[in-house]
């Protein structure tokens, strides 16, 4: 089997998979658009895969091959689509996605280089191979059955039947959608990085409430703030009953050391601008988050690059993860408050992390 995640999330997906009995990570890679994590899973463990929060799709494998065995699209298609393996995979697919009668299918192909053939040729060749061996199946879009083939590592391809649909990616969906809303899998990863639930988690730039929803699902008490009244109304609909209010992240109406963690998708780029200097805004927001977070707590942020001069001294960067969202590069940044004291806002420190 294998799972797909947003580019950059594979290390966090591996951690989540490592907590599941009966699941072993065999390999990882990327097809250029998604991270792939190849796994061995017992039949009993399969059901748990559908509940993973950092994963976007789950597949049952039908085969692997390499370009070294013959680098033509038709040869690859023939090596991937073998009847015995396909029958076993279809049994698993039928358990997850019951269907009766002739099936409609489509092929999705991703390759890392197109010197030998283009991905559309691989897609066509695999579709022809499937149609030749499965009488009555018809090509469709959308289709009941999706066959994916990805070059997950240079020269190495894997194919599988998609067991999940859009509902896994959306984690049940939001009542209200807003342009630029955070992908649920990224929000779930950020919440995981805040540590085990231990009290109140604050999102001071909560938008439509995706982080709040994931945090509440994980077992946190949650509270949200946003300067945009429309965003607050969306969050209130998407996370019913959660305390969400209009407010300024630079001046939070909260006591010192009153929250266990802060998790936020900070505005950047052209989608959500801030008034005035972005560095001054970042400095003020990080100072407030450091103030309200209790000693030893985590501050987890999504932002391409926060200058070290904007970070209060004592707020220690303990980890970061490179992501690509909607074609843009960004980072999950994990800061920790000192366990015996408070971050010092005055006198920003010099940059010590490469690239920040």
N, C-alpha and C positions, 0 to 999 in steps of 0.2 A: 504494500500500500504506500501511498505518499500523500502529503498535504501541501497546499499552497498558501503562502502568506504574502503580505505586502513587502516590497523590496526593503531589506534591512532588518526585518523582524525575525529572521531565522534563529538567531541566538536566543531570543526570548521564547520562541515556539519550542525550541529544544528543551528549555527549562520546564515549560508547561507539560510537554510530553513525558519528561522524565519523572513526573509525579504520578503517572498512570501505570498501575500494575498491568503486566502483560504486553507492554509496548517498549520496543527497543529502537533507538535511532540508528539507522544504518549508514546514512550519508546525507549531505546537503549540497545544494547548488542553486543556480539562478538561471532562468531562461531569458533574462533581460527585462522582463515585465513583472515577474513574481519570483519570490524565493520558494524553493522546493525542499522539503524535508522527507527523505525516504525512510520508511519505518517497517519493522516487522511487528505485527499485532496479532494476538490471539483472537479467536472468534468472540470470546467473552469481552475482550477489551474494545471491540469495534464501536459499540454503542457510546462509549465515553468520548470517542473522537468527535462526535457530533456536538458535544457540549463545550468544546474548546473555544475560548473567547478570543485568542490571538490568531486563530486560523480562519482563512476565508473559504477554503474548499477542501473536501476530502475525496480521494480517488482510490479505487481498487485497481491495482496494476494488472495490465495484460501482457506486458513484455518490455524488455530493454534490448538495445543494440548499440553498435558503435559505427561510426563512419569508416573505421578501419576495415570492417567486414565487407565493405562495398558501398561506395559513397554516391549512390544514385537513388533518387526518390522512390522508384518502383521496387528496388531491392530492399530498401529500408521498410517500406510498407509490407512487403511479403514476409520479412523476418519478424515484424512486430505482431501481425495479425495471424496468430496460429490457433486453429480451432480448439484444441484441448484447453489451452490457457484461457481462451475467450469464454468457453463454456463455464469454467470455474468462476471467472469474474462476473459473468452474467447472473449466476446464482446469487452472488453477493449483492449485485445491483438490484435484482428483483426483490430482495428482502428490504432494501432501503427505499426503492422507488417502484412499488408494484405497478405493473402495466399489463394489459390484456390485448390480444390481437396483434396485427402487424405493427412494428415499431417504426417511428420516424427517427432519423439520426442525423447528426452533423459532426464534422471533424474540425477541431481547432488545432492549428499547428504553429509552433514557435521554434525558430532556430537562431543560433548565435551568429552564423555567417551564411551568406548566400552565394559563395563562389561556385559551388558544385551544382546547386539548384536553389530556386527560390521557395519560400515556405508555401506559397499557393500551389506549386507543383506537388509538394509533399502532401498537402491537404487533398488535392484531387486524386493522387495515386492511392492514398489510403482509403478514400471514399469509394473508389472503384474496386479495390480489393474487398472491402466490406460488402458492397453490393453483390459482388460475384459469389460470395460464400453464404450470404444470408438472403435467400429468396423471400420476397414479400416486404423486406425493409425498404423504406423510401427515404430519400434525402429531404430534410425539411429545416426551416429556420423561422421560428424556434422549433426545437425537436425534443422528443421525449428522452432520447439518449444522446449524451455528448461524449465523444471520444477525443481525448486530448493527447497530443504528442509534443513533447518539449525536449529541446536540447538543453539539459540542465547543467551540463559541464561540457567544455569544448570537446566535440567529437563523440559525446555520449548522449543517447536519447532514451527517454522513458515514455511509455504510453499507458493510459488508464481510462476507466469509465468514471465519470463524475457522479459521485453519490449524493452530493448536496446541491442546493439551489440558492437563489438570492436571499432566502430567509436566513441562512447561516451568516452571510456577509452583513446583513442588516440587524442581526440579533433581535429579530422580532419586529423591527421597524420603528419609526418615530411617528407620533401623531401629527407633528408639524415639522416640515422640512424648511431649512434655510440654506441659502447659497453659501458654499464653503464650509458646511458642517463637517466636523471631524468624523473620519471613518471609525466605526465602533471597535474594530480590532486594534487600532492604535490607542484609543481611549482605554481599552482593557489592558493593553501592555503597560501603559503609563500607571494605571491604578495598581497593577501587580508590583511595579517597581517602587511604589510607596510603602510596600511591606504588608505584613498581615494586618487585617482590620484591628484598629486599636483606639477607636473613638471617633472624633469628628474630622472629616476630610472636607476641605474648602477648595472650591474652584472660583477664584476672583474674576475670571473672564469667561463665564460659563456658557455664553452663546445659547444654543438650543438645548443644552443639558446633557450631551452625550457622555461626558466624563462623570457627571453626577449619577446618571443611570447605571453606568458600569460599576461605579463605586458602591452604589446601594446594592446591586446584585451580588457584589463580592462580600458584603456584610458590613460596610462602613455606614456610620451616620453621615449625612451630607448636608452641605449648605452652599448656596451659589450666589454670586454677585455678578452683575454686568451693568455697564454704563448705558447700554441700549435697552430702552423699555420694550421694544418689540422682541428682542432676544429673551428678555425676562419672561414675557408672556408665552413664548414658545417653550422655554424650559419648564414653566409651570404646567403646561399641557403635557409635555413629554415625560416629566418626572412628577406625577401627581403627589401632592402632600409634602414635597421637599421644600424647605425654606429657601426661597429664591427672591432676591430683592434688587431693585435698581441701586447702584452704588458705584463708586470710583475705586478701582484697585489701588490707586495711589494713596487713598485715605480710607482704610477699612474701619467700619464701626464694630471693632472686636477688641477684646482685652488682649494684653500681652500673654503669650504662651497658652492661648485658648484653643488651638486646634492641633491635632496629631500630625496632619500632613496637608500640604498645599499641592494641588495638581492642576495645571492650566495649559491650554493651548494659547500661547501669547500671539497677539496680532502681528503679522509681518507681511511684507509685500504689498500688493495693490488691493487685496480683497478687504482688509480691515485696517485702515490707517489710524494713527493716533495723532492727537493734536500736539503741535510743537515738535521739539527735538525727540527722536526716538530713543536716543541714549539717555536723556533726562527722564523720559517716561520709564524706561527699563530700570534705571537706578532707583526711582521712587517706588516702583512696584515690587522689586526684589527686596527693598528695605522693609516694606510693609509685610511681605510674606515672611521674612525672617523674624519680624517682631511678633507676629501672631502665632507662629509655629513653636511648639514647645521644644525644649532641649532634647536633642537626639532624634527629632522628627525629620521627615524627608520633604524636600521641595522638588517636584518633578515637573519639568517644563518642556514644551515643544516649541523650538525656535531654531532658525538656521545657525545663528552664531551670536551668543551674548558676549560682548566685550568684557574681559575680566575686570576692567575698571568700573563696570556697573554692578559688580557683585560685592556685597558687604564682606569684609574680612571675617573669616571664621565660617562662612557658608562654603563648605568644601565640596567641590565637584568630585564625586566618587565613581561615576560611570557616565558613558554617553554612547548613543547608538545612532549611526547614520541611516537615514531613511530617504526614500524618494516617494513623494506624494504628488499625484497629478503632474508628473514630469519634473517637479521641482525638488531640489535637495534640501533636507532639513535634518534636525537632530532631536532626539529625546535626551535631555540633560537631567541627570539625577544628582541633586545636591543634598547634603546632610548638615543639620545644625549640630554644633558641638554638644556632647552629652552633658557637660557640666558648665553651662554658661550660655551666652548669647552672641550672635554675630555682631560685629562692630560695623555700624553703618558709615561712620566718618572715616576719611582717609582711605579711599579705594586702593586695593592692592594692584600690583603690576601683573600683566598677563603671564601666566605660567603654563597654560595649556596650549599646545600647538594648534594653530588655525583658529583660535578664538579671539 
